[in-house]
Amino acid sequence: MTEFTSVGRSATDRASRYGSQLVKHFTHKDLEGSWEDGRGFVRFSLGLAEFTASDDALTMRVVSSSEEDVARLRDVVERHLVRFGVRDELTVAWDTAGSGSEN
């Protein structure tokens, strides 16, 4: 099966807070997910979003079976993060260099 992946990074010194907030928000919408020790995930109908907090950034990895669904997941995750981080003026830089890998 072909898997498409996109990785995004948002510079922030509050990455764990934002990652936790994203997971909590989406799991309140009855999606499977969890956050623990600076790492988390949410399983959407379109694919999977994974979050990793470091001291200076929140890294987001979205995976799906089509390029279109990866783009949709990127959009959903980014829109929510930017809205939650409006005071910190968060932005996301996405790198799609790893897309289209065979599994």
SULQUI-V498144 format. One record per residue. N is the residue number from 1. D_CENTER is the distance of its C-alpha to the mean C-alpha in Angstrom with 1 decimal. Layout:
# SULQUI-V498144
((N,D_CENTER) (N,D_CENTER))
This chain:
# SULQUI-V498144
((1,21.8) (2,19.8) (3,16.1) (4,14.0) (5,11.0) (6,9.2) (7,7.9) (8,7.2) (9,8.9) (10,10.0) (11,13.4) (12,14.4) (13,16.7) (14,15.1) (15,11.7) (16,12.5) (17,13.6) (18,10.5) (19,8.2) (20,11.1) (21,11.5) (22,8.3) (23,9.1) (24,12.7) (25,12.4) (26,11.0) (27,13.4) (28,16.1) (29,15.8) (30,17.0) (31,13.9) (32,13.9) (33,11.8) (34,12.6) (35,12.2) (36,14.9) (37,16.1) (38,13.1) (39,10.8) (40,9.2) (41,7.8) (42,8.2) (43,10.5) (44,11.0) (45,14.3) (46,12.8) (47,10.9) (48,8.4) (49,4.7) (50,5.3) (51,5.4) (52,8.6) (53,10.9) (54,13.9) (55,16.8) (56,15.9) (57,12.1) (58,8.6) (59,7.0) (60,3.6) (61,5.2) (62,5.8) (63,9.5) (64,12.2) (65,16.0) (66,16.4) (67,15.5) (68,15.7) (69,13.2) (70,10.6) (71,11.6) (72,11.4) (73,7.8) (74,7.0) (75,9.5) (76,8.6) (77,5.2) (78,7.3) (79,10.4) (80,9.7) (81,8.6) (82,11.7) (83,13.8) (84,13.2) (85,13.9) (86,16.8) (87,19.3) (88,17.6) (89,17.1) (90,13.5) (91,12.5) (92,9.9) (93,11.6) (94,10.3) (95,12.4) (96,13.3) (97,16.1) (98,15.2) (99,15.1) (100,17.8) (101,18.6) (102,21.0) (103,20.5))
